[in-house]
Every structure is written in C-alpha cells, then in structure tokens.
Amino acid sequence: MIPFRTLVATVLLGSAALPAAAVEGPTVAGPIGGTDVRSALPLPPGVYVGTVGVLSATIDFVDAHGNTIPALSDARLVKEIAGPFFYFVPQTKVLGGSLAIAGLAPAGNICGHLFAGTSNECDAGIGDPYVEMAWSRYFGTPRPSAYAGAYPIAEGLSVLLGFGAVLPVGRFNGSNPLSRAISIGSNLWDFAPTAAFTYTTRPILAEGTELSAKIYWNNYLENPETHYRTGDLMNVDFALTEHIGRFQVGVTGFYAWQVEDDKIAGITAPPDGRRGSALEVGGIVAFDMPEYASSVKLKAIAAPFAANTVTGWNVVLGWIVKY
C-alpha cells in the first residue's frame, strides 16, 4: 500500500464501452475503455464512492476491411449512460499487496436508427452491472510534489491482478436489429480476468511521466434469447500522462480485438466470423482535491480505426471521493 492518501480519479469501471457491429447490440459487454491513469495503483484502506457519466455516438458502421457497410451508411446511435460506483479496500494484506472489491451500476438511454428513411427509436432503463475483485501492490518510493497542496508522486511500479464480471440484468430486446441495437442491456455474461501496471518516472517534463495499461480477457456466454455467442475479446486500456501538481494530463485510449469468431447456434457467423477490432484515442485531464479526499476526471476519445464494428466517439466525466 502507498503510505499516503492517494485518490484515483479513474476507478470508473466499464465507463466507455466499445460500440460493435460484431455483436448484437451497440456495445460489447464488458469494461471496454473504462480505465486509464493510475490503473494499477493501490488505494489506502477504506470505502470510496463516485459517479461516472458517458456520452457516446457512432460515426460509421464498417466491415472487416474498415469500409462503410452500404446498408448501414445512414445508421446513427447515441448513448447517454450514468451511474454510481463503489470501491472497497479492506485492511487485510496479501503478499504485501492490497485487496479491492468494486462495482458499477449503469443506467441510461440509447436512441437511433439503422436504415435510411426510418425514424429514431429509444430505449431507457438500467444496464448491466459490472463487478471486480483485484489485488495490487506498489513497489516504488513516493516523493513530495513540488506544488503545495498536491498529493505526493507515486514514483515507481505498481502491478494488479483481478477478475471481473458483467451481470446481464439490464433490459434486452432481441426481436429485431434495431431493438437489439438500442437495448440498454446485453443479455450476455462476461467473465474477464485482468492484469495491469502503472509506472511513474522521476521528474523529466514536470513532476513525473506515468504509463498505465490494463488488459482484459473478455469471455462471453451465449445469448440465451438469440443463441448468438460473441467470440472472446481482448482489450487494452492505456494512458500516457504527466503529473503537474494537482493535475494529471495526457493521452489515453484503448485497443480491442476479438480472438475468436462469433457463432450463431454453434455455427460461425457469416460472412467471416465477424471478428471486430477498434482503436480509440484522445485526451484526458484529472484533478485532485486533497482537502475533500476527492478527484475528478474528464476524457474524450474517438476511433481512427475499426473493423467489423463501428467508429465513434466517447466523452467521460467521473468523480470519486473517500467515504
């Protein structure tokens, strides 16, 4: 555990899911793009609560070569999601590291249409919760910030191992393509082992350059309503940022790719197994408020590349406080 009160502005699990044409709905189930800075850094023991809000939209539906799918050239979807989350760190230590239990309960609204000449439809309700258990350990040496009132800098390496799951309790309607696309729930169980690291350098540009990355291996069960099974998907969330007093600013994003074909009733989904992949990148700024034991962050990312999925953009605003 880090021997000072570090607040992480990015324990925002599942905050920006990957839109995908490779599956039935507008998002792949799972914590895709939900972490960024300080993703492996342990928190001191205690209970943390917060909220996260996401505004996202599709730009283009693309095939396996990244070309627009003609039948979906006019398709547009907009998602507004928000919800509370918690993060609990007990006093217990294991192998010198901290344990943590986290959960996010999203709700919101998805609107849009798929085909030219059709009107927009919307679906609102409670989405699929995400829960995670993790172990993390800090191996570095903290040092004071050069700015008064800022947290110390966690120079050195942190590592994390964890396991997460999406619980398919959100509303899902599989009766037609549009209803599947705007369903707030996915109707999919997702079991995701995860590993992460965070490394912060000595002062170079300002107070220390941080590189964080967290990888998830998403394992999906078959959708019992449609008999569609999404192939296993890997995703890496990353951030390269600079510490400057209370601020942390830089570049963030994620890369996600399927390692198995999608299947329908056990048969490979035509025409090519629909393996999706996407890269989203953008900027992030986090701001610590030690006097309130709190932090906030804002990030905006967009997709310069995608295959068998959609290009789109996401804006995420999050807040966390020690209870």
C-alpha positions in Angstrom: 0.0 0.0 0.0 1.2 3.5 -0.7 1.8 5.3 2.6 -0.2 8.4 1.8 -3.8 9.2 0.9 -3.8 8.6 -2.9 -7.2 9.2 -4.6 -7.7 7.7 -8.0 -9.9 9.6 -10.4 -10.2 6.6 -12.7 -11.8 3.7 -10.8 -14.6 4.1 -13.3 -15.2 0.6 -14.3 -16.9 0.0 -17.6 -17.2 3.7 -18.3 -16.9 3.7 -22.1 -17.9 0.5 -23.8 -16.8 -0.3 -27.4 -19.6 0.0 -30.0 -19.6 -3.1 -32.2 -21.4 -4.5 -35.2 -19.6 -7.8 -34.5 -22.2 -8.4 -31.7 -26.0 -7.9 -31.4 -26.1 -4.6 -29.6 -24.3 -1.3 -30.0 -21.8 -2.3 -27.3 -19.7 -5.3 -26.4 -20.4 -6.3 -22.8 -17.5 -5.7 -20.5 -15.3 -3.0 -19.1 -14.0 -1.8 -22.5 -12.2 1.5 -22.2 -13.2 2.0 -18.6 -9.7 2.5 -17.1 -6.8 4.9 -17.9 -4.5 6.7 -15.4 -3.3 5.0 -12.2 -5.0 1.8 -13.2 -2.8 -0.5 -11.0 -2.1 1.9 -8.1 -3.5 0.6 -4.8 -5.7 2.8 -2.7 -5.4 3.1 1.1 -8.0 1.0 3.1 -11.5 2.5 3.1 -14.7 2.9 1.2 -14.8 5.0 -1.9 -17.9 6.1 -3.9 -18.4 8.1 -7.0 -20.3 8.6 -10.2 -19.5 8.3 -13.9 -21.3 9.7 -16.9 -20.7 8.8 -20.6 -22.0 10.4 -23.8 -21.1 8.5 -26.9 -22.2 8.2 -30.6 -21.5 6.2 -33.6 -19.9 7.7 -36.7 -19.8 4.9 -39.2 -20.6 1.1 -39.4 -17.7 -0.7 -41.1 -16.9 -4.1 -42.5 -13.9 -6.3 -42.0 -11.8 -4.0 -44.2 -12.8 -0.8 -42.5 -15.2 0.2 -45.3 -18.7 1.6 -44.7 -21.4 -1.1 -44.9 -23.7 0.3 -47.6 -27.0 -0.9 -45.9 -25.9 0.9 -42.7 -24.5 4.1 -44.3 -27.2 6.2 -42.6 -27.2 4.4 -39.2 -26.7 6.6 -36.2 -26.8 5.7 -32.5 -26.4 8.0 -29.4 -25.9 6.7 -25.9 -26.2 8.6 -22.6 -25.1 6.5 -19.6 -24.5 7.3 -16.0 -24.4 5.6 -12.7 -22.8 5.2 -9.2 -19.9 3.0 -8.4 -18.1 1.9 -5.2 -14.6 0.7 -4.4 -13.8 -1.0 -1.1 -10.3 -1.7 0.2 -10.1 -3.8 3.4 -7.3 -3.6 5.9 -6.2 -7.2 5.1 -2.9 -7.6 3.2 -2.0 -10.5 0.9 1.6 -10.9 -0.3 2.3 -7.3 0.6 -0.5 -6.0 -1.6 -4.0 -4.6 -1.2 -7.3 -6.3 -2.0 -10.2 -4.4 -3.5 -13.8 -5.0 -4.4 -15.5 -2.7 -6.9 -18.8 -2.4 -8.7 -20.6 -0.1 -11.2 -24.4 0.1 -11.7 -25.1 1.9 -15.0 -28.4 3.3 -16.3 -29.3 5.5 -19.3 -30.8 5.9 -22.7 -29.9 4.8 -26.2 -31.5 6.4 -29.3 -31.1 6.0 -33.0 -31.9 4.2 -36.3 -30.1 1.8 -38.5 -31.6 2.3 -42.0 -32.2 5.3 -44.2 -35.8 6.6 -44.2 -36.5 5.2 -40.7 -37.3 7.2 -37.6 -35.3 7.2 -34.4 -36.3 5.0 -31.5 -35.1 5.0 -27.9 -34.7 2.6 -25.0 -34.1 3.7 -21.4 -33.5 1.7 -18.3 -31.0 0.0 -16.0 -27.9 -1.5 -17.7 -25.7 -4.5 -16.8 -23.8 -4.0 -13.6 -20.0 -4.8 -13.6 -18.2 -6.1 -10.5 -14.5 -6.8 -10.0 -12.1 -8.2 -7.4 -8.4 -7.3 -7.5 -5.1 -7.5 -5.8 -2.5 -4.7 -6.3 0.9 -3.8 -4.9 3.1 -0.7 -5.1 6.9 -1.3 -5.4 8.1 2.3 -5.7 9.0 5.2 -3.4 6.7 8.1 -3.1 8.1 11.6 -3.1 6.6 15.0 -2.3 5.1 17.2 -5.1 6.8 20.5 -5.9 3.3 22.1 -5.6 1.8 23.0 -2.3 -1.4 21.1 -1.5 -0.9 18.3 -4.1 -0.6 14.6 -3.4 2.9 13.0 -3.3 4.0 11.4 -6.6 4.0 7.6 -6.6 7.3 7.2 -8.4 8.0 3.5 -9.4 6.0 0.5 -10.3 2.5 -0.8 -9.3 1.0 -4.1 -10.5 -2.5 -5.5 -10.4 -4.3 -8.8 -11.0 -8.0 -9.1 -10.9 -11.2 -10.8 -12.1 -14.4 -9.0 -13.3 -17.8 -10.0 -14.5 -20.8 -8.4 -16.3 -24.1 -9.4 -14.8 -26.8 -9.5 -17.5 -29.7 -7.9 -15.6 -30.4 -5.0 -17.9 -33.3 -5.0 -20.3 -32.7 -6.6 -23.7 -35.0 -7.0 -26.7 -33.8 -9.3 -29.4 -36.8 -9.2 -31.6 -35.2 -7.2 -34.5 -31.9 -5.5 -35.4 -32.9 -2.0 -34.1 -34.3 -3.3 -30.8 -31.0 -5.2 -30.2 -29.0 -2.1 -31.1 -30.8 0.2 -28.6 -31.2 -2.3 -25.8 -29.6 -0.9 -22.6 -28.7 -4.5 -21.6 -26.6 -7.0 -23.5 -28.2 -10.3 -22.2 -24.6 -11.6 -22.0 -22.5 -13.0 -19.2 -18.9 -11.8 -19.5 -16.1 -13.1 -17.3 -12.9 -11.1 -17.5 -9.5 -11.9 -15.9 -7.4 -8.7 -15.9 -3.9 -7.5 -15.3 -2.4 -4.0 -15.1 0.7 -2.0 -14.4 1.4 1.7 -13.6 4.9 3.1 -13.8 5.8 6.7 -13.0 9.3 8.1 -13.8 11.4 10.6 -11.9 10.8 14.3 -12.9 11.5 14.8 -16.6 9.0 17.1 -18.2 7.3 18.2 -15.0 6.8 16.0 -11.9 6.9 12.6 -13.5 5.6 10.8 -16.6 3.2 8.0 -15.9 2.4 5.0 -18.2 -0.6 2.9 -17.2 -2.1 -0.1 -19.0 -4.7 -2.7 -18.1 -5.6 -5.7 -20.2 -8.9 -7.6 -20.0 -9.7 -11.0 -21.5 -13.5 -11.0 -22.0 -15.1 -14.4 -22.1 -18.8 -14.4 -23.2 -21.5 -16.9 -22.8 -24.2 -17.5 -25.5 -27.1 -15.1 -25.5 -30.0 -17.4 -24.5 -32.6 -15.4 -26.4 -30.9 -15.2 -29.8 -28.3 -18.1 -29.5 -25.6 -15.7 -30.6 -22.2 -16.2 -29.0 -19.7 -13.4 -29.2 -16.1 -14.6 -29.6 -13.6 -13.9 -26.8 -12.3 -10.4 -26.9 -9.1 -8.8 -25.6 -8.8 -5.1 -24.8 -6.0 -3.0 -23.5 -6.8 0.4 -21.9 -3.8 2.7 -21.7 -2.7 6.2 -20.7 0.5 8.2 -21.0 0.2 11.3 -18.8 2.3 13.9 -16.9 1.9 14.8 -13.2 1.7 18.6 -12.7 0.7 19.4 -9.1 -2.9 18.5 -8.6 -3.3 17.9 -12.4 -2.6 14.8 -14.5 -2.9 15.4 -18.3 -2.0 13.4 -21.4 -3.2 10.8 -23.9 -5.5 7.9 -23.3 -7.4 5.2 -25.2 -8.0 1.6 -25.8 -7.4 -1.1 -28.4 -9.9 -4.1 -28.5 -9.8 -7.1 -30.8 -11.6 -10.4 -31.0 -9.6 -13.6 -30.8 -12.5 -16.0 -31.7 -15.2 -15.9 -34.3 -18.8 -15.1 -33.4 -21.2 -18.0 -33.6 -24.9 -18.4 -34.1 -26.3 -21.7 -32.7 -22.8 -23.1 -32.8 -22.2 -22.1 -36.5 -19.6 -19.5 -37.5 -21.4 -16.2 -38.1 -21.4 -15.2 -41.8 -19.7 -13.9 -43.8 -16.3 -14.1 -42.0 -16.9 -14.8 -38.3 -17.4 -11.1 -37.7 -14.2 -10.6 -35.6 -14.3 -7.0 -34.5 -11.4 -4.7 -33.6 -11.2 -1.0 -32.8 -8.7 1.7 -31.6 -9.9 4.8 -29.8 -7.5 7.5 -28.6 -7.9 11.0 -27.2 -7.1 13.2 -24.3 -7.6 13.1 -20.5 -7.3 15.5 -17.6 -7.6 14.5 -13.9 -7.7 16.9 -11.0 -7.1 16.0 -7.3 -8.8 17.8 -4.4 -7.0 16.6 -1.3 -8.9 18.9 1.0 -12.1 16.9 0.1 -10.4 13.5 -0.3 -11.8 13.6 -3.9 -10.8 13.6 -7.5 -12.5 14.3 -10.9 -11.5 13.5 -14.4 -12.6 14.2 -18.0 -11.6 12.3 -21.1 -12.7 12.4 -24.7 -11.7 9.6 -27.2 -12.6 8.7 -30.8 -11.9 5.8 -33.2 -9.5 6.4 -36.0 -9.6 2.7 -36.9 -12.2 -0.1 -36.7 -13.1 -3.4 -38.4 -16.4 -5.3 -38.3 -17.7 -2.8 -35.8 -18.3 1.0 -35.7 -16.3 4.1 -35.5 -17.5 6.5 -32.8 -16.6 8.9 -30.0 -16.9 8.9 -26.2 -16.8 11.7 -23.6 -16.5 10.5 -20.0 -16.8 12.6 -16.8 -16.1 10.9 -13.5 -15.9 11.8 -9.8 -14.6 9.8 -6.7 -14.5 10.5 -3.0 -13.4 8.6 0.1 -16.4 8.0 2.2 
